[in-house]
Amino acid sequence: MAVNKQIENLLSATGLQFAYREFKPYKNKPVPKPPYIVYLIDNESGRGADGKNLLMRKRVTIELYSNTKSISHEAAVEAAISTFEFEKYEEYISEEKMYCVSYEFDIYEKIRRN
């Protein structure tokens, strides 16, 4: 399964709207009001032996945006990604008057070689 699809399957369990990198307004579909999730794969590296990459590590960042501190939304995200070891960060974006809680974790994929 592709990593993006795997992440989207996890995030769908939160019940929150999500997008890869950013929400883009489109015709009659504006950017949703918080809370919402943005995720991205911000780093990839290959590992292997004998000059061949056999394992791909992908660093995933999930950002939960909300107008108020929401323990229940954080718990929903944490439950969705509970199979991964993650790091959690929080900041308040004063210009936007929003909280951003970030989760970072790695997903490993075996690379199939013929």
MMTF fields as JSON, N, C-alpha, C and O atoms, coordinates in Angstrom:
{
  "mmtfVersion": "1.0.0",
  "mmtfProducer": "UNKNOWN",
  "numBonds": 455,
  "numAtoms": 456,
  "numGroups": 114,
  "numChains": 1,
  "numModels": 1,
  "chainsPerModel": [1],
  "groupsPerChain": [114],
  "chainIdList": ["A"],
  "bondAtomList": [4, 2, 8, 6, 12, 10, 16, 14, 20, 18, 24, 22, 28, 26, 32, 30, 36, 34, 40, 38, 44, 42, 48, 46, 52, 50, 56, 54, 60, 58, 64, 62, 68, 66, 72, 70, 76, 74, 80, 78, 84, 82, 88, 86, 92, 90, 96, 94, 100, 98, 104, 102, 108, 106, 112, 110, 116, 114, 120, 118, 124, 122, 128, 126, 132, 130, 136, 134, 140, 138, 144, 142, 148, 146, 152, 150, 156, 154, 160, 158, 164, 162, 168, 166, 172, 170, 176, 174, 180, 178, 184, 182, 188, 186, 192, 190, 196, 194, 200, 198, 204, 202, 208, 206, 212, 210, 216, 214, 220, 218, 224, 222, 228, 226, 232, 230, 236, 234, 240, 238, 244, 242, 248, 246, 252, 250, 256, 254, 260, 258, 264, 262, 268, 266, 272, 270, 276, 274, 280, 278, 284, 282, 288, 286, 292, 290, 296, 294, 300, 298, 304, 302, 308, 306, 312, 310, 316, 314, 320, 318, 324, 322, 328, 326, 332, 330, 336, 334, 340, 338, 344, 342, 348, 346, 352, 350, 356, 354, 360, 358, 364, 362, 368, 366, 372, 370, 376, 374, 380, 378, 384, 382, 388, 386, 392, 390, 396, 394, 400, 398, 404, 402, 408, 406, 412, 410, 416, 414, 420, 418, 424, 422, 428, 426, 432, 430, 436, 434, 440, 438, 444, 442, 448, 446, 452, 450],
  "bondOrderList": [1, 1, 1, 1, 1, 1, 1, 1, 1, 1, 1, 1, 1, 1, 1, 1, 1, 1, 1, 1, 1, 1, 1, 1, 1, 1, 1, 1, 1, 1, 1, 1, 1, 1, 1, 1, 1, 1, 1, 1, 1, 1, 1, 1, 1, 1, 1, 1, 1, 1, 1, 1, 1, 1, 1, 1, 1, 1, 1, 1, 1, 1, 1, 1, 1, 1, 1, 1, 1, 1, 1, 1, 1, 1, 1, 1, 1, 1, 1, 1, 1, 1, 1, 1, 1, 1, 1, 1, 1, 1, 1, 1, 1, 1, 1, 1, 1, 1, 1, 1, 1, 1, 1, 1, 1, 1, 1, 1, 1, 1, 1, 1, 1],
  "groupList": [{"groupName": "MET", "atomNameList": ["N", "CA", "C", "O"], "elementList": ["N", "C", "C", "O"], "formalChargeList": [0, 0, 0, 0], "bondAtomList": [1, 0, 2, 1, 3, 2], "bondOrderList": [1, 1, 2], "singleLetterCode": "M", "chemCompType": "L-PEPTIDE LINKING"}, {"groupName": "ALA", "atomNameList": ["N", "CA", "C", "O"], "elementList": ["N", "C", "C", "O"], "formalChargeList": [0, 0, 0, 0], "bondAtomList": [1, 0, 2, 1, 3, 2], "bondOrderList": [1, 1, 2], "singleLetterCode": "A", "chemCompType": "L-PEPTIDE LINKING"}, {"groupName": "VAL", "atomNameList": ["N", "CA", "C", "O"], "elementList": ["N", "C", "C", "O"], "formalChargeList": [0, 0, 0, 0], "bondAtomList": [1, 0, 2, 1, 3, 2], "bondOrderList": [1, 1, 2], "singleLetterCode": "V", "chemCompType": "L-PEPTIDE LINKING"}, {"groupName": "ASN", "atomNameList": ["N", "CA", "C", "O"], "elementList": ["N", "C", "C", "O"], "formalChargeList": [0, 0, 0, 0], "bondAtomList": [1, 0, 2, 1, 3, 2], "bondOrderList": [1, 1, 2], "singleLetterCode": "N", "chemCompType": "L-PEPTIDE LINKING"}, {"groupName": "LYS", "atomNameList": ["N", "CA", "C", "O"], "elementList": ["N", "C", "C", "O"], "formalChargeList": [0, 0, 0, 0], "bondAtomList": [1, 0, 2, 1, 3, 2], "bondOrderList": [1, 1, 2], "singleLetterCode": "K", "chemCompType": "L-PEPTIDE LINKING"}, {"groupName": "GLN", "atomNameList": ["N", "CA", "C", "O"], "elementList": ["N", "C", "C", "O"], "formalChargeList": [0, 0, 0, 0], "bondAtomList": [1, 0, 2, 1, 3, 2], "bondOrderList": [1, 1, 2], "singleLetterCode": "Q", "chemCompType": "L-PEPTIDE LINKING"}, {"groupName": "ILE", "atomNameList": ["N", "CA", "C", "O"], "elementList": ["N", "C", "C", "O"], "formalChargeList": [0, 0, 0, 0], "bondAtomList": [1, 0, 2, 1, 3, 2], "bondOrderList": [1, 1, 2], "singleLetterCode": "I", "chemCompType": "L-PEPTIDE LINKING"}, {"groupName": "GLU", "atomNameList": ["N", "CA", "C", "O"], "elementList": ["N", "C", "C", "O"], "formalChargeList": [0, 0, 0, 0], "bondAtomList": [1, 0, 2, 1, 3, 2], "bondOrderList": [1, 1, 2], "singleLetterCode": "E", "chemCompType": "L-PEPTIDE LINKING"}, {"groupName": "LEU", "atomNameList": ["N", "CA", "C", "O"], "elementList": ["N", "C", "C", "O"], "formalChargeList": [0, 0, 0, 0], "bondAtomList": [1, 0, 2, 1, 3, 2], "bondOrderList": [1, 1, 2], "singleLetterCode": "L", "chemCompType": "L-PEPTIDE LINKING"}, {"groupName": "SER", "atomNameList": ["N", "CA", "C", "O"], "elementList": ["N", "C", "C", "O"], "formalChargeList": [0, 0, 0, 0], "bondAtomList": [1, 0, 2, 1, 3, 2], "bondOrderList": [1, 1, 2], "singleLetterCode": "S", "chemCompType": "L-PEPTIDE LINKING"}, {"groupName": "THR", "atomNameList": ["N", "CA", "C", "O"], "elementList": ["N", "C", "C", "O"], "formalChargeList": [0, 0, 0, 0], "bondAtomList": [1, 0, 2, 1, 3, 2], "bondOrderList": [1, 1, 2], "singleLetterCode": "T", "chemCompType": "L-PEPTIDE LINKING"}, {"groupName": "GLY", "atomNameList": ["N", "CA", "C", "O"], "elementList": ["N", "C", "C", "O"], "formalChargeList": [0, 0, 0, 0], "bondAtomList": [1, 0, 2, 1, 3, 2], "bondOrderList": [1, 1, 2], "singleLetterCode": "G", "chemCompType": "PEPTIDE LINKING"}, {"groupName": "PHE", "atomNameList": ["N", "CA", "C", "O"], "elementList": ["N", "C", "C", "O"], "formalChargeList": [0, 0, 0, 0], "bondAtomList": [1, 0, 2, 1, 3, 2], "bondOrderList": [1, 1, 2], "singleLetterCode": "F", "chemCompType": "L-PEPTIDE LINKING"}, {"groupName": "TYR", "atomNameList": ["N", "CA", "C", "O"], "elementList": ["N", "C", "C", "O"], "formalChargeList": [0, 0, 0, 0], "bondAtomList": [1, 0, 2, 1, 3, 2], "bondOrderList": [1, 1, 2], "singleLetterCode": "Y", "chemCompType": "L-PEPTIDE LINKING"}, {"groupName": "ARG", "atomNameList": ["N", "CA", "C", "O"], "elementList": ["N", "C", "C", "O"], "formalChargeList": [0, 0, 0, 0], "bondAtomList": [1, 0, 2, 1, 3, 2], "bondOrderList": [1, 1, 2], "singleLetterCode": "R", "chemCompType": "L-PEPTIDE LINKING"}, {"groupName": "PRO", "atomNameList": ["N", "CA", "C", "O"], "elementList": ["N", "C", "C", "O"], "formalChargeList": [0, 0, 0, 0], "bondAtomList": [1, 0, 2, 1, 3, 2], "bondOrderList": [1, 1, 2], "singleLetterCode": "P", "chemCompType": "L-PEPTIDE LINKING"}, {"groupName": "ASP", "atomNameList": ["N", "CA", "C", "O"], "elementList": ["N", "C", "C", "O"], "formalChargeList": [0, 0, 0, 0], "bondAtomList": [1, 0, 2, 1, 3, 2], "bondOrderList": [1, 1, 2], "singleLetterCode": "D", "chemCompType": "L-PEPTIDE LINKING"}, {"groupName": "HIS", "atomNameList": ["N", "CA", "C", "O"], "elementList": ["N", "C", "C", "O"], "formalChargeList": [0, 0, 0, 0], "bondAtomList": [1, 0, 2, 1, 3, 2], "bondOrderList": [1, 1, 2], "singleLetterCode": "H", "chemCompType": "L-PEPTIDE LINKING"}, {"groupName": "CYS", "atomNameList": ["N", "CA", "C", "O"], "elementList": ["N", "C", "C", "O"], "formalChargeList": [0, 0, 0, 0], "bondAtomList": [1, 0, 2, 1, 3, 2], "bondOrderList": [1, 1, 2], "singleLetterCode": "C", "chemCompType": "L-PEPTIDE LINKING"}],
  "groupTypeList": [0, 1, 2, 3, 4, 5, 6, 7, 3, 8, 8, 9, 1, 10, 11, 8, 5, 12, 1, 13, 14, 7, 12, 4, 15, 13, 4, 3, 4, 15, 2, 15, 4, 15, 15, 13, 6, 2, 13, 8, 6, 16, 3, 7, 9, 11, 14, 11, 1, 16, 11, 4, 3, 8, 8, 0, 14, 4, 14, 2, 10, 6, 7, 8, 13, 9, 3, 10, 4, 9, 6, 9, 17, 7, 1, 1, 2, 7, 1, 1, 6, 9, 10, 12, 7, 12, 7, 4, 13, 7, 7, 13, 6, 9, 7, 7, 4, 0, 13, 18, 2, 9, 13, 7, 12, 16, 6, 13, 7, 4, 6, 14, 14, 3],
  "groupIdList": [1, 2, 3, 4, 5, 6, 7, 8, 9, 10, 11, 12, 13, 14, 15, 16, 17, 18, 19, 20, 21, 22, 23, 24, 25, 26, 27, 28, 29, 30, 31, 32, 33, 34, 35, 36, 37, 38, 39, 40, 41, 42, 43, 44, 45, 46, 47, 48, 49, 50, 51, 52, 53, 54, 55, 56, 57, 58, 59, 60, 61, 62, 63, 64, 65, 66, 67, 68, 69, 70, 71, 72, 73, 74, 75, 76, 77, 78, 79, 80, 81, 82, 83, 84, 85, 86, 87, 88, 89, 90, 91, 92, 93, 94, 95, 96, 97, 98, 99, 100, 101, 102, 103, 104, 105, 106, 107, 108, 109, 110, 111, 112, 113, 114],
  "secStructList": [7, 7, 2, 2, 2, 2, 2, 2, 2, 2, 2, 2, 6, 6, 6, 1, 7, 3, 3, 3, 1, 7, 7, 7, 7, 5, 6, 6, 5, 7, 7, 7, 7, 1, 1, 3, 3, 3, 3, 3, 3, 3, 3, 3, 3, 3, 3, 3, 3, 6, 6, 3, 3, 3, 3, 3, 3, 3, 3, 3, 3, 3, 3, 3, 3, 3, 1, 1, 7, 7, 2, 2, 2, 2, 2, 2, 2, 2, 2, 2, 6, 6, 6, 1, 7, 7, 3, 3, 3, 3, 3, 3, 3, 6, 6, 6, 6, 3, 3, 3, 3, 3, 3, 3, 3, 3, 3, 3, 3, 3, 7, 7, 7, 7],
  "xCoordList": [0.853, 0.0, 0.902, 1.887, 0.563, 1.327, 1.23, 0.205, 2.312, 2.365, 1.273, 0.634, 1.037, -0.01, -1.366, -2.12, -1.671, -2.95, -3.001, -4.046, -1.895, -1.822, -2.08, -2.823, -1.47, -1.664, -3.102, -3.707, -3.658, -5.041, -6.016, -7.011, -5.747, -6.592, -6.536, -7.557, -5.346, -5.204, -5.959, -6.688, -5.785, -6.383, -7.904, -8.585, -8.431, -9.885, -10.585, -11.742, -9.889, -10.471, -10.649, -11.395, -9.984, -10.112, -11.427, -11.882, -12.039, -13.268, -13.034, -13.992, -11.776, -11.436, -11.082, -10.64, -11.279, -10.87, -9.347, -8.713, -8.766, -7.316, -6.927, -7.712, -5.688, -5.161, -3.65, -3.014, -3.094, -1.647, -1.089, -1.49, -0.191, 0.51, -0.364, -0.005, -1.497, -2.335, -3.725, -3.915, -4.679, -6.012, -5.995, -5.518, -6.511, -6.589, -8.057, -8.834, -8.444, -9.841, -10.116, -9.295, -11.27, -11.617, -13.086, -13.949, -13.367, -14.73, -15.558, -15.27, -16.573, -17.441, -17.004, -17.79, -15.753, -15.243, -14.099, -12.943, -14.407, -13.35, -12.518, -12.846, -11.451, -10.631, -11.514, -12.227, -11.481, -12.364, -11.966, -10.827, -12.931, -12.655, -12.001, -12.313, -11.103, -10.464, -11.498, -12.533, -11.251, -10.017, -9.911, -10.907, -8.681, -8.384, -6.939, -6.175, -6.578, -5.252, -4.583, -5.217, -3.299, -2.457, -1.314, -0.726, -0.997, 0.12, 1.075, 0.697, 2.307, 3.284, 4.383, 4.604, 5.052, 6.232, 7.398, 7.621, 8.143, 9.141, 10.566, 11.482, 10.767, 12.106, 12.006, 11.206, 12.82, 12.891, 14.349, 15.173, 14.662, 16.023, 15.986, 15.181, 16.884, 16.967, 18.133, 19.161, 17.959, 19.008, 19.07, 18.09, 20.225, 20.338, 21.735, 22.508, 22.049, 23.358, 23.716, 22.855, 24.985, 25.469, 25.059, 24.758, 25.052, 24.734, 23.277, 22.946, 22.394, 20.966, 20.177, 20.409, 19.253, 18.348, 17.267, 16.583, 17.124, 16.137, 15.066, 14.033, 15.325, 14.402, 14.318, 15.345, 13.108, 12.897, 12.278, 11.246, 12.933, 12.392, 11.751, 12.377, 10.497, 9.779, 9.39, 8.728, 9.809, 9.509, 8.189, 8.085, 7.187, 5.833, 5.583, 5.925, 4.989, 4.563, 3.068, 2.559, 2.373, 0.936, 0.744, 1.247, 0.022, -0.224, -1.718, -2.512, -2.081, -3.471, -3.642, -2.999, -4.497, -4.759, -6.121, -7.099, -6.177, -7.455, -7.425, -6.36, -8.612, -8.727, -8.521, -8.093, -8.831, -8.661, -7.912, -7.902, -7.3, -6.611, -7.664, -8.641, -7.462, -8.466, -7.836, -7.261, -7.953, -7.417, -8.094, -7.444, -9.389, -10.108, -9.618, -9.49, -9.346, -8.831, -7.405, -7.036, -6.615, -5.258, -5.318, -4.549, -6.221, -6.368, -6.787, -6.342, -7.641, -8.082, -6.906, -6.759, -6.071, -4.896, -3.934, -3.412, -3.7, -2.769, -3.261, -2.456, -4.555, -5.107, -4.899, -4.611, -5.047, -4.898, -3.461, -3.237, -2.498, -1.092, -0.41, 0.818, -1.187, -0.656, 0.28, 1.029, 0.253, 1.15, 2.562, 3.462, 2.76, 4.062, 4.603, 3.842, 5.921, 6.557, 6.578, 7.039, 6.089, 6.029, 6.567, 6.664, 6.909, 7.297, 6.194, 5.634, 5.886, 4.775, 5.297, 6.075, 4.857, 5.235, 3.979, 3.013, 4.004, 2.86, 3.352, 4.359, 2.629, 2.93, 1.636, 0.643, 1.683, 0.56, 0.998, 2.026, 0.214, 0.515, -0.293, -1.476, 0.356, -0.375, -0.986, -2.068, -0.314, -0.867, -2.178, -3.067, -2.288, -3.479, -4.467, -5.616, -4.002, -4.801, -5.239, -6.404, -4.253, -4.528, -3.419, -2.271, -3.811, -2.857, -2.463, -3.277, -1.209, -0.733, -0.03, 0.967, -0.559, 0.069, 0.606, -0.144, 1.93, 2.599, 3.026, 3.453, 2.899, 3.339, 4.303, 4.006, 5.446, 6.418, 6.727, 6.931, 6.758, 7.096, 7.625, 7.505, 8.213, 8.787, 7.95, 7.429, 7.836, 7.234, 8.322, 8.988, 8.485, 9.472, 8.764, 7.761, 9.309, 8.765, 9.871, 10.979, 9.569, 10.518, 10.418, 9.326, 11.557, 11.597, 11.763, 12.705, 10.862, 10.927, 11.829, 11.694, 12.725, 13.646, 13.409, 13.246, 13.389, 13.21, 14.548, 14.598],
  "yCoordList": [-1.174, 0.0, 1.24, 1.3, 2.201, 3.446, 4.154, 4.094, 4.821, 5.462, 6.511, 6.571, 7.341, 8.36, 7.73, 8.227, 6.651, 5.963, 5.377, 5.419, 4.837, 4.284, 5.376, 5.163, 6.529, 7.645, 8.124, 8.374, 8.255, 8.712, 7.737, 8.161, 6.443, 5.459, 5.651, 5.548, 5.928, 6.189, 7.447, 7.448, 8.519, 9.806, 9.818, 10.577, 9.002, 8.98, 8.542, 8.895, 7.778, 7.343, 8.489, 8.351, 9.613, 10.756, 11.502, 12.182, 11.381, 12.11, 13.558, 14.298, 13.973, 15.343, 15.393, 14.401, 16.563, 16.734, 16.81, 17.327, 16.291, 16.326, 16.523, 16.269, 16.985, 17.197, 17.001, 17.128, 16.692, 16.598, 18.004, 18.693, 18.427, 19.717, 20.933, 21.745, 21.086, 22.273, 22.037, 21.201, 22.785, 22.812, 23.905, 25.012, 23.593, 24.579, 24.886, 23.977, 26.156, 26.483, 26.176, 26.457, 25.604, 25.218, 25.494, 24.946, 26.339, 26.72, 27.016, 27.98, 26.214, 26.464, 25.684, 25.49, 25.241, 24.447, 25.205, 25.052, 26.022, 26.805, 25.939, 24.782, 26.52, 25.85, 25.629, 26.544, 24.433, 24.17, 24.994, 25.44, 25.179, 25.84, 24.823, 23.634, 25.275, 24.345, 23.712, 24.323, 22.524, 21.767, 20.985, 20.52, 20.857, 20.047, 19.579, 20.031, 18.667, 18.057, 18.279, 18.183, 18.574, 18.622, 17.646, 17.637, 16.827, 15.9, 16.016, 16.472, 15.602, 15.607, 14.594, 14.182, 14.213, 13.36, 14.291, 14.69, 14.635, 15.685, 15.183, 15.983, 13.869, 13.341, 11.862, 11.132, 11.427, 10.013, 9.618, 10.396, 8.421, 7.923, 6.424, 5.695, 5.99, 4.574, 3.92, 4.55, 2.65, 1.877, 0.513, 0.039, -0.087, -1.406, -1.947, -1.582, -2.822, -3.455, -3.75, -3.762, -3.984, -4.329, -3.299, -3.648, -2.027, -0.953, -0.86, -0.179, -1.535, -1.499, -1.061, -1.542, -0.155, 0.234, -0.826, -1.158, -1.348, -2.386, -1.939, -2.591, -0.827, -0.321, 1.188, 1.861, 1.725, 3.161, 3.664, 3.163, 4.677, 5.31, 6.625, 7.443, 6.83, 8.064, 8.748, 8.153, 10.007, 10.786, 11.516, 12.348, 11.194, 11.733, 12.776, 12.571, 13.882, 14.912, 15.104, 15.313, 15.032, 15.298, 16.528, 16.584, 17.508, 18.746, 18.907, 18.926, 19.023, 19.238, 20.72, 21.238, 21.399, 22.825, 22.997, 22.369, 23.858, 24.13, 25.523, 26.07, 26.085, 27.419, 27.389, 28.374, 26.249, 26.086, 24.784, 23.886, 24.696, 23.456, 22.367, 22.517, 21.254, 20.199, 18.85, 18.194, 18.453, 17.166, 16.014, 15.021, 16.141, 15.046, 14.855, 13.719, 15.94, 15.804, 15.252, 14.447, 15.691, 15.152, 13.654, 12.875, 13.262, 11.843, 11.033, 9.898, 11.604, 10.905, 10.69, 9.615, 11.719, 11.575, 10.559, 9.701, 10.653, 9.733, 8.288, 7.366, 8.087, 6.738, 6.221, 5.042, 7.107, 6.704, 6.3, 5.414, 6.948, 6.652, 5.854, 5.838, 5.203, 4.52, 3.356, 2.914, 2.859, 1.751, 2.235, 1.424, 3.55, 4.134, 4.835, 5.381, 4.813, 5.652, 7.061, 7.258, 8.038, 9.39, 10.411, 10.16, 11.56, 12.722, 13.751, 13.902, 14.455, 15.415, 16.793, 16.942, 17.795, 19.187, 20.042, 19.713, 21.132, 22.044, 23.476, 23.838, 24.287, 25.712, 26.488, 25.959, 27.757, 28.648, 29.625, 30.29, 29.707, 30.609, 31.88, 31.943, 32.883, 34.082, 34.845, 35.414, 34.869, 35.58, 34.965, 35.667, 33.649, 32.926, 32.684, 32.304, 32.909, 32.63, 31.156, 30.828, 30.29, 28.853, 28.084, 28.521, 26.925, 25.98, 25.008, 24.645, 24.595, 23.564, 22.507, 22.788, 21.295, 20.168, 19.265, 18.776, 19.053, 18.268, 16.915, 16.787, 15.921, 14.565, 14.145, 14.313, 13.604, 13.133, 11.665, 11.266, 10.873, 9.459, 8.943, 9.602, 7.75, 7.138, 5.943, 5.185, 5.799, 4.621, 3.983, 4.662, 2.677, 1.942, 1.08, 0.428, 1.089, 0.278, -0.579, -0.099, -1.838, -2.692, -2.385, -2.223, -2.308, -2.056, -3.402, -4.143, -3.707, -4.99, -4.85, -3.923, -5.762, -5.793, -7.06, -8.138, -6.936, -8.096, -8.686, -9.672],
  "zCoordList": [0.0, 0.0, 0.0, 0.735, -0.809, -0.847, 0.502, 1.179, 0.874, 2.185, 2.336, 3.386, 1.321, 1.433, 1.723, 2.559, 1.041, 1.257, 2.663, 3.312, 3.136, 4.483, 5.529, 6.487, 5.338, 6.275, 6.223, 7.266, 5.035, 4.896, 5.543, 6.131, 5.445, 6.132, 7.643, 8.322, 8.169, 9.606, 10.01, 11.001, 9.241, 9.6, 9.45, 10.139, 8.574, 8.401, 9.689, 9.919, 10.521, 11.799, 12.784, 13.753, 12.561, 13.483, 13.308, 14.227, 12.135, 11.861, 11.457, 11.233, 11.36, 10.965, 9.493, 8.913, 8.891, 7.499, 7.45, 8.37, 6.373, 6.237, 4.785, 3.871, 4.592, 3.243, 3.277, 4.324, 2.118, 1.993, 1.784, 0.845, 2.626, 2.626, 2.914, 3.768, 2.233, 2.443, 1.858, 0.975, 2.367, 1.765, 0.711, 0.96, -0.45, -1.521, -1.791, -2.081, -1.7, -2.029, -3.502, -4.375, -3.749, -5.109, -5.349, -4.664, -6.316, -6.676, -5.428, -4.718, -5.149, -3.989, -2.748, -1.821, -2.737, -1.623, -0.946, -1.34, 0.069, 0.731, 1.675, 1.939, 2.166, 3.182, 4.407, 4.819, 4.999, 6.15, 7.371, 7.502, 8.25, 9.518, 10.445, 10.376, 11.309, 12.25, 13.167, 13.429, 13.654, 13.57, 12.266, 11.713, 11.795, 10.629, 10.713, 11.566, 9.816, 9.818, 8.467, 7.416, 8.52, 7.328, 7.575, 8.657, 6.577, 6.742, 5.564, 4.485, 5.781, 4.715, 4.996, 6.135, 3.946, 4.049, 3.76, 2.617, 4.817, 4.642, 4.464, 4.278, 4.517, 4.311, 3.964, 4.55, 3.013, 2.657, 2.528, 2.046, 2.954, 2.766, 2.526, 3.105, 1.653, 1.321, 2.039, 2.289, 2.365, 3.016, 2.329, 1.756, 2.403, 1.811, 1.905, 2.791, 0.977, 0.93, -0.515, -1.395, -0.744, -2.077, -3.125, -4.267, -2.726, -3.667, -4.066, -5.036, -3.331, -3.658, -2.433, -1.324, -2.645, -1.563, -1.43, -2.398, -0.231, 0.03, 1.016, 1.17, 1.677, 2.692, 2.557, 2.464, 2.546, 2.435, 3.734, 4.182, 4.337, 5.536, 5.126, 4.452, 5.532, 5.22, 6.525, 7.375, 6.676, 7.867, 7.625, 6.725, 8.438, 8.278, 9.365, 10.53, 8.972, 9.921, 9.774, 8.673, 10.893, 10.934, 11.802, 12.924, 11.293, 12.033, 12.262, 11.322, 13.53, 13.93, 14.244, 15.157, 13.502, 13.713, 14.366, 13.96, 15.387, 16.053, 16.672, 16.959, 16.87, 17.474, 18.983, 19.583, 19.585, 21.029, 21.283, 20.441, 22.426, 22.807, 22.929, 23.664, 22.197, 22.161, 22.485, 21.617, 23.734, 24.175, 23.428, 23.103, 23.157, 22.484, 21.044, 20.589, 20.326, 18.962, 18.973, 18.119, 19.941, 20.063, 20.357, 19.793, 21.229, 21.57, 20.347, 20.177, 19.493, 18.279, 17.328, 16.746, 17.175, 16.304, 16.9, 16.189, 18.193, 18.849, 18.787, 18.655, 18.88, 18.74, 17.315, 17.114, 16.33, 14.927, 14.594, 13.769, 15.231, 14.912, 16.025, 16.114, 16.856, 18.034, 17.712, 18.584, 16.493, 16.142, 15.829, 15.61, 15.806, 15.522, 16.763, 17.561, 16.915, 17.926, 17.348, 16.224, 18.095, 17.552, 18.542, 19.743, 17.999, 18.787, 18.617, 17.531, 19.693, 19.683, 20.061, 21.003, 19.313, 19.566, 19.524, 18.836, 20.259, 20.244, 20.162, 20.772, 19.399, 19.343, 19.117, 18.616, 19.505, 19.255, 18.177, 18.309, 17.111, 16.0, 16.225, 15.894, 16.789, 17.207, 16.034, 16.177, 14.868, 13.707, 13.234, 12.753, 13.374, 12.946, 14.083, 13.855, 15.313, 16.516, 16.526, 16.752, 16.273, 16.219, 16.924, 17.007, 17.425, 17.979, 16.88, 16.03, 16.909, 15.999, 16.841, 17.507, 16.804, 17.476, 16.372, 15.527, 16.398, 15.362, 15.904, 17.051, 15.056, 15.371, 14.271, 13.088, 14.65, 13.678, 13.957, 15.104, 12.895, 13.027, 11.696, 10.663, 11.743, 10.547, 10.102, 10.92, 8.785, 8.19, 7.319, 6.538, 7.469, 6.685, 5.659, 5.951, 4.447, 3.356, 2.769, 2.526, 2.545, 1.837, 0.359, -0.185, -0.275, -1.714, -2.405, -2.122, -3.295, -4.011, -5.215, -6.013, -5.328, -6.462, -7.263, -6.692, -8.563, -9.44, -9.826, -10.562]
}
